Amino acid sequence: MPTVSMQKKLNMTNDEALVKVEEAADQLAEKYGLMINWLDNCASIRGPSVDGTLKVEDSVMDLRLELGMLAAPFKGKIEAAVEEYFQRLG
């Protein structure tokens, strides 16, 4: 399966980073029909043809998505959309 992997160092405390990442993830979830379940600083992501994890540790956001067959052709668009949201974090 194709994957999307992204790491971003955020210039803020870990607690501030976690709040910002949660907000951005919630916006992406609403826009793309994803289910995001947080447990401390880690989230599981489920959606139509998408499974993954999102973690915030030491002010670093780490995203890993596995794309199913239906989402695979849109890998570039998915990466661009995610990058756009998380670029705003700082």
Residue frames relative to the residue before (quaternion, step in Angstrom):
aa qw qx qy qz dx dy dz
M 1.0000 0.0000 0.0000 0.0000 0.00 0.00 0.00
P 0.4862 -0.6394 0.4990 0.3252 3.60 -1.02 0.70
T 0.1710 -0.7895 0.5825 0.0900 3.54 -1.13 0.65
V 0.2222 -0.7025 0.6551 0.1675 3.50 -1.34 0.44
S 0.0068 0.7878 -0.6143 0.0446 3.58 -0.73 1.08
M 0.0853 0.7934 -0.5959 0.0909 3.54 -0.89 0.92
Q 0.0332 -0.7605 0.6482 0.0183 3.52 -1.05 0.86
K 0.0117 0.7937 -0.6074 0.0316 3.53 -1.04 0.79
K 0.3006 -0.7264 0.5959 0.1637 3.54 -0.85 1.06
L 0.1848 -0.7967 0.5710 0.0711 3.55 -0.75 1.08
N 0.3838 -0.7429 0.5126 0.1949 3.56 -0.93 0.96
M 0.5665 0.5221 -0.4152 0.4839 3.55 0.55 1.25
T 0.6529 -0.4832 0.3719 0.4494 3.57 -1.24 0.10
N 0.6564 -0.5139 0.3686 0.4114 3.56 -1.23 0.36
D 0.6463 0.5200 -0.3261 0.4535 3.61 0.99 -0.80
E 0.6508 0.4975 -0.3109 0.4820 3.59 0.98 -0.83
A 0.6373 0.5325 -0.3198 0.4560 3.58 1.00 -0.85
L 0.6484 0.5257 -0.3203 0.4479 3.56 0.94 -0.87
V 0.6468 0.5106 -0.3199 0.4675 3.60 0.95 -0.84
K 0.6740 0.4979 -0.2963 0.4583 3.61 0.87 -0.95
V 0.6669 0.4948 -0.3027 0.4678 3.59 0.92 -0.91
E 0.6289 0.5265 -0.3399 0.4601 3.60 0.97 -0.78
E 0.6485 0.5176 -0.3189 0.4581 3.60 0.95 -0.86
A 0.6779 0.4796 -0.2937 0.4736 3.59 0.87 -0.93
A 0.6461 0.5198 -0.3213 0.4573 3.59 0.96 -0.83
D 0.6392 0.5239 -0.3251 0.4596 3.58 1.01 -0.80
Q 0.6393 0.5169 -0.3222 0.4693 3.59 1.02 -0.77
L 0.6554 0.4953 -0.3085 0.4796 3.59 0.96 -0.85
A 0.6393 0.5377 -0.3263 0.4424 3.58 0.96 -0.84
E 0.6721 0.4950 -0.2954 0.4647 3.55 0.92 -0.91
K 0.6858 0.5017 -0.2845 0.4438 3.56 0.91 -0.92
Y 0.8121 0.2815 -0.1142 0.4982 3.59 0.95 -0.90
G 0.5206 -0.6841 0.3990 0.3190 3.60 1.20 0.29
L 0.3750 0.7255 -0.4857 0.3116 3.56 0.99 0.86
M 0.2994 -0.6932 0.6181 0.2185 3.55 -1.28 0.44
I 0.0317 -0.7905 0.6115 -0.0167 3.56 -0.78 1.07
N 0.0593 -0.7957 0.6027 -0.0120 3.55 -0.76 1.11
W 0.2072 -0.8030 0.5533 0.0785 3.55 -0.58 1.22
L 0.0114 0.7278 -0.6857 -0.0058 3.51 -1.23 0.71
D 0.7985 -0.1302 0.0038 0.5877 3.55 -0.22 1.35
N 0.8057 -0.2503 0.1989 0.4986 3.60 -0.63 -1.12
C 0.6525 0.4819 -0.3100 0.4960 3.60 1.27 0.24
A 0.1028 -0.7892 0.6035 0.0490 3.54 -1.10 0.74
S 0.2714 -0.6971 0.6303 0.2074 3.51 -1.21 0.61
I 0.1892 -0.7788 0.5942 0.0674 3.54 -1.04 0.88
R 0.0387 0.7822 -0.6191 0.0587 3.55 -0.85 1.01
G 0.1865 0.7727 -0.5922 0.1323 3.51 -1.05 0.79
P 0.7195 -0.3897 0.3129 0.4822 3.53 -1.28 -0.08
S 0.8587 -0.0728 -0.0082 0.5072 3.56 -0.48 1.27
V 0.6711 0.4258 -0.3024 0.5262 3.61 1.20 0.56
D 0.0582 0.7543 -0.6524 0.0456 3.56 -1.02 0.91
G 0.2461 0.8003 -0.5258 0.1503 3.57 -0.98 0.69
T 0.3645 -0.6921 0.5747 0.2405 3.48 -1.41 -0.23
L 0.1129 -0.7478 0.6513 0.0626 3.50 -1.29 0.56
K 0.0063 0.8137 -0.5773 0.0673 3.56 -0.74 1.08
V 0.1287 -0.7544 0.6381 0.0843 3.55 -1.14 0.72
E 0.1866 0.7717 -0.5824 0.1746 3.54 -0.63 1.16
D 0.8335 0.0237 -0.0708 0.5474 3.57 -0.87 0.99
S 0.6472 -0.5569 0.2874 0.4341 3.57 1.03 0.92
V 0.5633 0.5438 -0.4066 0.4708 3.58 1.17 0.60
M 0.2585 -0.7381 0.6089 0.1329 3.53 -0.91 1.05
D 0.0428 -0.7966 0.6024 -0.0266 3.57 -0.79 1.09
L 0.0354 -0.8093 0.5847 -0.0439 3.56 -0.54 1.24
R 0.0144 0.7660 -0.6420 0.0293 3.56 -1.02 0.90
L 0.0095 0.7940 -0.6061 0.0455 3.57 -0.73 1.11
E 0.1860 -0.7259 0.6488 0.1328 3.53 -1.11 0.75
L 0.2320 -0.7927 0.5558 0.0939 3.53 -0.77 1.10
G 0.3759 -0.7147 0.5484 0.2173 3.53 -0.94 0.92
M 0.7638 -0.3952 0.2590 0.4398 3.53 -1.32 0.05
L 0.6741 0.5021 -0.3085 0.4453 3.59 0.97 -0.76
A 0.7227 0.4282 -0.2447 0.4843 3.60 1.05 -0.73
A 0.4985 0.7065 -0.4082 0.2928 3.61 1.15 -0.54
P 0.6803 0.4888 -0.3258 0.4384 3.65 0.82 -0.79
F 0.7063 0.4471 -0.2476 0.4898 3.59 1.25 -0.39
K 0.2355 0.8178 -0.4992 0.1630 3.57 1.26 0.34
G 0.6716 0.5064 -0.3011 0.4494 3.61 0.84 -0.91
K 0.6700 0.4865 -0.2953 0.4766 3.57 0.96 -0.85
I 0.6284 0.5305 -0.3266 0.4658 3.57 1.05 -0.78
E 0.6547 0.5053 -0.3082 0.4702 3.58 0.91 -0.92
A 0.6639 0.5073 -0.3078 0.4552 3.60 0.92 -0.88
A 0.6565 0.5077 -0.3127 0.4620 3.60 0.94 -0.84
V 0.6598 0.4949 -0.3055 0.4759 3.58 0.92 -0.88
E 0.6502 0.5196 -0.3144 0.4566 3.58 0.90 -0.91
E 0.6358 0.5394 -0.3287 0.4435 3.59 0.96 -0.84
Y 0.6809 0.4850 -0.2935 0.4637 3.58 0.87 -0.93
F 0.7497 0.4137 -0.2298 0.4626 3.57 0.81 -0.98
Q 0.5220 0.6136 -0.4178 0.4201 3.60 1.24 -0.25
R 0.6378 0.5599 -0.3114 0.4275 3.56 1.10 -0.70
L 0.5614 0.6559 -0.3708 0.3424 3.57 1.21 -0.43
G 0.4791 -0.6914 0.4307 0.3271 3.59 1.07 -0.60
